[in-house]
């Protein structure tokens, strides 16, 4: 019984039922300094560069997969041809 009371106390402390009113959340509107604007521009440029690199990696990955599929399809065709030869020799 005591362990259940301890669990209840811990649960009640972890999740208080009364919320504090502390105003609005998030960024406050205001003017940005010139260094912050430069930082934002640099961040946007890094994001664009990262997106370009991601698209290039994706393109390479698709090319690799398409080549892999083409190789496997060639192997399937070769195996079917071999199977036909074996079937005709056994007849």
C-alpha angles and dihedrals in degrees: 000000000000091000090055091052090050091050091050091050092050092047093049092049093048094050112033113197095214117073122209117235106228105159131251123350128221134033121345116235114246146117121300121224119236092255091054090051090051090048090051091049090049090048091051091049091050089049091051091048091049090050091051091051091047091052091048092051090047091051091050091048092052091048090052092049092047090052090048091051091048091051091049092048090052089050091051091051091049092049092049090051090050090048090052090051091050092047092050092048091052094051 
